[in-house]
Amino acid sequence: MKIGKVFVRLALLLFAGVIVFTVYRQQIMMNNIEENIALQQEELVKVMEENEKLTNLVDSTLTEDYTIRSARSRLGLLRPGEIPVIDSSGD
């Protein structure tokens, strides 16, 4: 009878130890997951800001004003009646 009680107590102690160990590991995993979520949220904010900048850039290139300025500067195009000015200083 005494051996049975010792065995039951030992089994309960072992069971409690397994539960404590499992809860501890789960807590560590949850902390790691929360840190990962925080890092991913920071990354998301950065990517969204970059996306906003690129969206604004694309939107600005689709305007008629940008097209005209780009054609004038890159291609040297003029509007009808405009006189070209040539820089003879060589700069």
KOLFISE-310195 format. One record per residue: residue number from 1; y, x, z negated of N, C-alpha, C, O in turn. Coordinates in pm, whole numbers, always signed. Example, Ala and Ser with C-alpha at 12.3 -4.5 7.8 and 13.67 -1.06 7.14 Angstrom:
residues 2
num | n.c2 | n.c1 | n.c3 | ca.c2 | ca.c1 | ca.c3 | c.c2 | c.c1 | c.c3 | o.c2 | o.c1 | o.c3
1 | -569 | +1319 | -780 | -450 | +1230 | -780 | -330 | +1320 | -780 | -332 | +1424 | -846
2 | -225 | +1285 | -708 | -106 | +1367 | -714 | +3 | +1290 | -787 | +114 | +1341 | -804
This chain:
residues 91
num | n.c2 | n.c1 | n.c3 | ca.c2 | ca.c1 | ca.c3 | c.c2 | c.c1 | c.c3 | o.c2 | o.c1 | o.c3
1 | -119 | +82 | +0 | +0 | +0 | +0 | +125 | +86 | +0 | +222 | +56 | +70
2 | +124 | +193 | -78 | +239 | +281 | -85 | +263 | +350 | +49 | +377 | +369 | +91
3 | +154 | +388 | +115 | +166 | +454 | +245 | +224 | +357 | +347 | +301 | +397 | +434
4 | +188 | +231 | +337 | +241 | +129 | +428 | +391 | +112 | +412 | +463 | +100 | +511
5 | +439 | +112 | +287 | +583 | +99 | +262 | +658 | +220 | +315 | +766 | +207 | +373
6 | +602 | +338 | +295 | +666 | +461 | +344 | +671 | +458 | +496 | +771 | +495 | +557
7 | +561 | +414 | +555 | +556 | +406 | +701 | +659 | +306 | +755 | +727 | +335 | +853
8 | +671 | +191 | +691 | +769 | +89 | +733 | +910 | +143 | +719 | +993 | +127 | +808
9 | +938 | +208 | +606 | +1072 | +265 | +585 | +1102 | +373 | +688 | +1213 | +381 | +740
10 | +1003 | +456 | +716 | +1020 | +562 | +815 | +1044 | +502 | +954 | +1127 | +551 | +1030
11 | +970 | +398 | +987 | +987 | +331 | +1116 | +1126 | +268 | +1126 | +1191 | +278 | +1230
12 | +1171 | +203 | +1019 | +1305 | +143 | +1018 | +1413 | +250 | +1030 | +1512 | +231 | +1100
13 | +1394 | +361 | +960 | +1491 | +470 | +968 | +1496 | +528 | +1109 | +1603 | +556 | +1162
14 | +1380 | +545 | +1169 | +1373 | +596 | +1306 | +1438 | +497 | +1402 | +1513 | +537 | +1492
15 | +1411 | +369 | +1384 | +1471 | +265 | +1468 | +1623 | +264 | +1453 | +1695 | +255 | +1553
16 | +1671 | +275 | +1330 | +1816 | +280 | +1306 | +1877 | +403 | +1371 | +1986 | +397 | +1428
17 | +1806 | +517 | +1364 | +1855 | +639 | +1428 | +1866 | +624 | +1579 | +1962 | +670 | +1640
18 | +1766 | +560 | +1638 | +1769 | +536 | +1783 | +1886 | +446 | +1820 | +1955 | +471 | +1919
19 | +1910 | +344 | +1741 | +2022 | +253 | +1768 | +2155 | +327 | +1757 | +2242 | +313 | +1843
20 | +2172 | +406 | +1651 | +2296 | +483 | +1633 | +2316 | +579 | +1749 | +2427 | +590 | +1801
21 | +2212 | +648 | +1789 | +2221 | +742 | +1901 | +2258 | +670 | +2030 | +2340 | +719 | +2108
22 | +2199 | +554 | +2054 | +2228 | +476 | +2174 | +2373 | +429 | +2175 | +2441 | +439 | +2278
23 | +2420 | +379 | +2063 | +2559 | +333 | +2053 | +2654 | +451 | +2075 | +2756 | +436 | +2142
24 | +2622 | +566 | +2019 | +2706 | +686 | +2035 | +2714 | +726 | +2183 | +2822 | +753 | +2234
25 | +2600 | +729 | +2250 | +2599 | +766 | +2393 | +2676 | +665 | +2476 | +2748 | +702 | +2569
26 | +2662 | +536 | +2444 | +2736 | +434 | +2517 | +2886 | +451 | +2497 | +2964 | +432 | +2591
27 | +2927 | +486 | +2377 | +3070 | +506 | +2350 | +3124 | +624 | +2430 | +3234 | +617 | +2485
28 | +3047 | +732 | +2437 | +3088 | +848 | +2516 | +3099 | +809 | +2663 | +3195 | +847 | +2731
29 | +3002 | +734 | +2713 | +3005 | +692 | +2853 | +3125 | +601 | +2879 | +3191 | +613 | +2983
30 | +3155 | +511 | +2786 | +3269 | +422 | +2803 | +3400 | +501 | +2805 | +3489 | +471 | +2884
31 | +3411 | +602 | +2719 | +3531 | +686 | +2719 | +3546 | +759 | +2852 | +3657 | +767 | +2906
32 | +3437 | +812 | +2904 | +3441 | +880 | +3034 | +3481 | +784 | +3145 | +3559 | +820 | +3233
33 | +3428 | +664 | +3142 | +3462 | +564 | +3243 | +3609 | +526 | +3233 | +3676 | +513 | +3336
34 | +3661 | +509 | +3112 | +3802 | +474 | +3095 | +3893 | +585 | +3145 | +3996 | +558 | +3205
35 | +3855 | +711 | +3120 | +3934 | +823 | +3172 | +3931 | +823 | +3325 | +4033 | +847 | +3389
36 | +3815 | +797 | +3381 | +3802 | +792 | +3526 | +3887 | +679 | +3585 | +3951 | +697 | +3689
37 | +3887 | +565 | +3519 | +3969 | +452 | +3565 | +4116 | +490 | +3562 | +4190 | +459 | +3656
38 | +4161 | +555 | +3456 | +4302 | +596 | +3446 | +4338 | +692 | +3558 | +4445 | +680 | +3618
39 | +4251 | +789 | +3586 | +4278 | +883 | +3695 | +4282 | +812 | +3830 | +4367 | +842 | +3914
40 | +4191 | +719 | +3850 | +4188 | +646 | +3976 | +4312 | +558 | +3992 | +4363 | +541 | +4103
41 | +4361 | +501 | +3882 | +4482 | +419 | +3889 | +4604 | +505 | +3923 | +4690 | +462 | +4000
42 | +4611 | +626 | +3867 | +4720 | +718 | +3901 | +4714 | +753 | +4050 | +4816 | +756 | +4118
43 | +4594 | +781 | +4097 | +4575 | +814 | +4239 | +4615 | +696 | +4326 | +4677 | +714 | +4431
44 | +4580 | +575 | +4283 | +4615 | +455 | +4359 | +4766 | +440 | +4369 | +4817 | +405 | +4476
45 | +4837 | +465 | +4260 | +4983 | +454 | +4262 | +5042 | +554 | +4362 | +5131 | +519 | +4439
46 | +4991 | +677 | +4361 | +5041 | +779 | +4455 | +5012 | +739 | +4599 | +5099 | +753 | +4686
47 | +4893 | +689 | +4624 | +4856 | +650 | +4761 | +4940 | +530 | +4806 | +4981 | +524 | +4922
48 | +4965 | +437 | +4715 | +5047 | +321 | +4752 | +5190 | +363 | +4782 | +5253 | +308 | +4873
49 | +5244 | +459 | +4706 | +5379 | +508 | +4734 | +5384 | +576 | +4870 | +5477 | +555 | +4947
50 | +5284 | +658 | +4900 | +5277 | +726 | +5030 | +5262 | +623 | +5142 | +5323 | +637 | +5248
51 | +5183 | +521 | +5118 | +5165 | +415 | +5217 | +5297 | +343 | +5243 | +5329 | +311 | +5357
52 | +5373 | +317 | +5138 | +5503 | +251 | +5153 | +5598 | +336 | +5236 | +5668 | +285 | +5323
53 | +5600 | +468 | +5209 | +5686 | +559 | +5287 | +5647 | +557 | +5434 | +5732 | +549 | +5522
54 | +5516 | +565 | +5459 | +5470 | +566 | +5598 | +5495 | +433 | +5667 | +5528 | +430 | +5786
55 | +5481 | +324 | +5595 | +5510 | +193 | +5653 | +5657 | +183 | +5690 | +5691 | +132 | +5797
56 | +5745 | +231 | +5602 | +5888 | +230 | +5633 | +5919 | +317 | +5753 | +6002 | +281 | +5836
57 | +5852 | +432 | +5764 | +5873 | +521 | +5878 | +5829 | +454 | +6007 | +5900 | +460 | +6108
58 | +5713 | +391 | +6005 | +5664 | +322 | +6124 | +5758 | +208 | +6161 | +5791 | +190 | +6278
59 | +5802 | +132 | +6061 | +5894 | +21 | +6089 | +6024 | +71 | +6150 | +6079 | +8 | +6240
60 | +6073 | +186 | +6101 | +6199 | +237 | +6155 | +6182 | +287 | +6298 | +6277 | +282 | +6376
61 | +6064 | +335 | +6333 | +6043 | +383 | +6471 | +6025 | +269 | +6569 | +6032 | +291 | +6690
62 | +6003 | +150 | +6521 | +5984 | +36 | +6610 | +6115 | -34 | +6644 | +6116 | -129 | +6723
63 | +6225 | +11 | +6588 | +6353 | -54 | +6616 | +6410 | -3 | +6748 | +6380 | +108 | +6792
64 | +6493 | -85 | +6809 | +6557 | -47 | +6936 | +6654 | +68 | +6914 | +6666 | +156 | +7000
65 | +6723 | +69 | +6801 | +6817 | +177 | +6772 | +6746 | +312 | +6768 | +6797 | +410 | +6822
66 | +6630 | +318 | +6705 | +6554 | +443 | +6699 | +6511 | +486 | +6840 | +6520 | +603 | +6874
67 | +6466 | +391 | +6919 | +6421 | +423 | +7055 | +6535 | +482 | +7137 | +6516 | +579 | +7210
68 | +6653 | +424 | +7124 | +6769 | +473 | +7199 | +6808 | +612 | +7150 | +6830 | +702 | +7231
69 | +6815 | +631 | +7018 | +6851 | +764 | +6965 | +6748 | +869 | +7003 | +6783 | +983 | +7035
70 | +6622 | +832 | +7000 | +6516 | +926 | +7036 | +6525 | +963 | +7184 | +6510 | +1080 | +7219
71 | +6548 | +866 | +7270 | +6560 | +894 | +7414 | +6681 | +982 | +7442 | +6675 | +1070 | +7528
72 | +6789 | +959 | +7370 | +6908 | +1041 | +7392 | +6886 | +1185 | +7345 | +6921 | +1279 | +7416
73 | +6827 | +1202 | +7227 | +6814 | +1338 | +7174 | +6698 | +1415 | +7238 | +6714 | +1533 | +7270
74 | +6586 | +1353 | +7256 | +6470 | +1424 | +7309 | +6471 | +1438 | +7461 | +6435 | +1542 | +7515
75 | +6513 | +1334 | +7526 | +6506 | +1335 | +7673 | +6641 | +1357 | +7740 | +6647 | +1376 | +7862
76 | +6746 | +1356 | +7662 | +6879 | +1376 | +7719 | +6926 | +1260 | +7805 | +7007 | +1279 | +7896
77 | +6877 | +1141 | +7778 | +6915 | +1024 | +7858 | +7054 | +975 | +7818 | +7097 | +990 | +7703
78 | +7122 | +917 | +7915 | +7257 | +864 | +7893 | +7260 | +717 | +7931 | +7179 | +670 | +8011
79 | +7354 | +647 | +7873 | +7377 | +508 | +7913 | +7462 | +509 | +8040 | +7533 | +606 | +8067
80 | +7453 | +402 | +8116 | +7535 | +396 | +8238 | +7684 | +411 | +8204 | +7736 | +344 | +8114
81 | +7752 | +500 | +8277 | +7894 | +523 | +8257 | +7926 | +633 | +8158 | +8043 | +669 | +8146
82 | +7828 | +689 | +8087 | +7854 | +797 | +7994 | +7858 | +930 | +8068 | +7789 | +949 | +8168
83 | +7940 | +1020 | +8018 | +7954 | +1151 | +8080 | +7882 | +1253 | +7992 | +7907 | +1258 | +7872
84 | +7792 | +1334 | +8050 | +7721 | +1432 | +7969 | +7813 | +1545 | +7925 | +7902 | +1587 | +7999
85 | +7792 | +1594 | +7804 | +7867 | +1707 | +7752 | +7768 | +1823 | +7738 | +7666 | +1809 | +7671
86 | +7799 | +1936 | +7800 | +7712 | +2051 | +7796 | +7776 | +2158 | +7709 | +7892 | +2193 | +7729
87 | +7700 | +2208 | +7613 | +7749 | +2312 | +7522 | +7732 | +2446 | +7592 | +7620 | +2491 | +7616
88 | +7843 | +2510 | +7624 | +7837 | +2638 | +7697 | +7844 | +2758 | +7603 | +7848 | +2872 | +7649
89 | +7844 | +2734 | +7473 | +7854 | +2846 | +7379 | +7721 | +2920 | +7365 | +7718 | +3033 | +7317
90 | +7611 | +2858 | +7405 | +7481 | +2924 | +7400 | +7411 | +2909 | +7267 | +7304 | +2967 | +7249
91 | +7465 | +2834 | +7176 | +7401 | +2816 | +7044 | +7296 | +2711 | +7051 | +7232 | +2681 | +6950
